[in-house]
Amino acid sequence: MTGRLTCGVHHVGLTVPDLDEAREFFCDVLGFDVVGGAPDYPAVFVSDGNALITLWRAGDPATARTFDRRANIGLHHLSLAVADEDALAAAWRKLSTHPGVTVDVAPQPIQSGAAARHFLVFIPGGIRLEFATART
């Protein structure tokens, strides 16, 4: 067999403490649509037309621990693409002042000398999201 076994990310699953709060954030703030779910799990599937994200409620949100990106193995952050610098600026204006969002990294080049820019926030429930312009 030659070549790659995969052809991209099918979806990302995120465990959240409050399913309604996470759905509202992704849909009402970011503009995602609910595209399915599993009420018995419980889970909601959301998409922006490109990315598919499964939001799973923690079994016992009261005792669930937040992820420590420096101490745990697992998802460090989820990076969502934006169309261009104007879209990044619009996302920054909306998210940096949204209740329950904590800024981690303000808009800046992804690395020294890079044209691509990004910012990172913790959304309600503690998931770390990055918003980034094209990889150039």
C-alpha positions as CSV (number, residue, x, y, z in Angstrom):
1,M,0.0,0.0,0.0
2,T,1.3,3.5,-0.8
3,G,0.0,6.9,-0.1
4,R,-1.8,8.4,2.9
5,L,-4.4,6.5,4.8
6,T,-6.5,9.6,5.6
7,C,-7.8,12.6,3.7
8,G,-8.5,15.2,6.4
9,V,-10.3,15.6,9.7
10,H,-13.8,14.2,9.7
11,H,-14.8,15.9,12.9
12,V,-13.5,17.0,16.3
13,G,-15.3,16.0,19.5
14,L,-15.1,18.3,22.4
15,T,-16.3,17.4,25.9
16,V,-18.1,20.4,27.5
17,P,-19.6,21.0,31.0
18,D,-22.8,22.7,29.7
19,L,-24.1,21.5,26.4
20,D,-26.6,24.3,25.9
21,E,-24.0,26.9,26.6
22,A,-21.6,25.4,24.2
23,R,-24.2,25.0,21.5
24,E,-25.3,28.6,22.0
25,F,-21.7,29.8,21.7
26,F,-20.9,27.9,18.5
27,C,-24.3,28.7,16.9
28,D,-25.2,32.2,18.2
29,V,-21.7,33.7,18.4
30,L,-19.8,31.9,15.7
31,G,-22.7,31.2,13.3
32,F,-22.5,27.4,13.2
33,D,-25.6,25.4,12.5
34,V,-26.9,22.4,14.5
35,V,-26.6,19.4,12.0
36,G,-27.5,16.6,14.3
37,G,-27.2,15.2,17.8
38,A,-27.6,12.3,20.1
39,P,-29.9,13.2,23.0
40,D,-29.2,10.1,25.0
41,Y,-25.5,10.6,25.0
42,P,-26.0,13.7,25.2
43,A,-24.3,15.4,22.2
44,V,-25.0,18.1,19.6
45,F,-23.3,18.2,16.2
46,V,-22.5,21.7,14.8
47,S,-20.9,22.8,11.6
48,D,-19.9,26.0,9.8
49,G,-20.2,24.2,6.5
50,N,-16.6,23.1,6.6
51,A,-15.7,22.0,10.1
52,L,-17.9,19.5,11.9
53,I,-17.7,19.6,15.7
54,T,-19.3,17.2,18.2
55,L,-20.1,18.7,21.5
56,W,-20.4,16.0,24.2
57,R,-21.6,16.9,27.7
58,A,-19.3,15.6,30.4
59,G,-20.9,12.7,32.4
60,D,-20.8,14.6,35.6
61,P,-20.1,18.3,34.9
62,A,-19.8,19.1,38.6
63,T,-16.8,16.8,39.1
64,A,-15.3,17.1,35.6
65,R,-11.8,18.7,35.5
66,T,-10.8,21.3,32.9
67,F,-8.0,20.4,30.5
68,D,-4.5,21.7,31.5
69,R,-2.7,22.0,28.1
70,R,0.7,22.0,29.9
71,A,0.0,18.9,32.0
72,N,-2.4,16.6,30.1
73,I,-2.1,14.6,26.9
74,G,-4.9,15.5,24.5
75,L,-6.3,18.4,22.5
76,H,-4.1,21.4,23.1
77,H,-6.5,23.7,21.2
78,L,-8.8,23.7,18.2
79,S,-7.9,26.2,15.4
80,L,-10.6,27.5,13.2
81,A,-9.8,29.2,9.9
82,V,-11.0,32.7,9.0
83,A,-11.1,34.1,5.4
84,D,-8.7,37.0,5.9
85,E,-7.4,39.8,8.1
86,D,-10.8,41.6,8.1
87,A,-12.5,38.4,9.3
88,L,-9.9,37.9,12.0
89,A,-10.5,41.5,13.2
90,A,-14.3,41.0,13.2
91,A,-13.9,37.7,15.2
92,W,-11.6,39.4,17.6
93,R,-14.0,42.3,18.2
94,K,-16.9,39.9,18.8
95,L,-15.0,37.3,20.9
96,S,-12.7,39.5,23.0
97,T,-15.7,41.2,24.7
98,H,-18.1,38.2,24.8
99,P,-19.2,37.2,28.3
100,G,-17.4,34.1,29.5
101,V,-14.6,34.3,27.0
102,T,-11.0,34.8,28.3
103,V,-8.4,36.1,26.0
104,D,-5.2,33.9,25.9
105,V,-3.3,35.5,23.0
106,A,-4.2,38.8,21.3
107,P,-4.0,39.1,17.5
108,Q,-0.5,38.7,16.3
109,P,1.6,36.9,13.6
110,I,1.5,33.1,14.1
111,Q,5.3,33.2,14.2
112,S,7.9,35.8,13.7
113,G,7.9,37.0,10.1
114,A,4.8,35.1,9.1
115,A,2.0,36.7,7.1
116,A,-0.6,34.5,8.8
117,R,-2.1,36.0,12.0
118,H,-4.1,34.5,14.8
119,F,-5.5,34.9,18.3
120,L,-6.5,32.4,21.0
121,V,-9.3,32.5,23.6
122,F,-10.9,30.2,26.1
123,I,-14.6,29.9,25.4
124,P,-17.3,29.4,28.1
125,G,-16.6,25.9,29.5
126,G,-12.9,26.3,29.2
127,I,-12.1,25.0,25.6
128,R,-9.2,26.8,24.0
129,L,-9.9,28.0,20.5
130,E,-7.6,29.6,18.0
131,F,-8.8,31.8,15.0
132,A,-6.2,32.0,12.2
133,T,-5.9,33.5,8.7
134,A,-4.6,31.4,5.8
135,R,-1.3,29.5,6.2
136,T,1.0,31.8,4.3
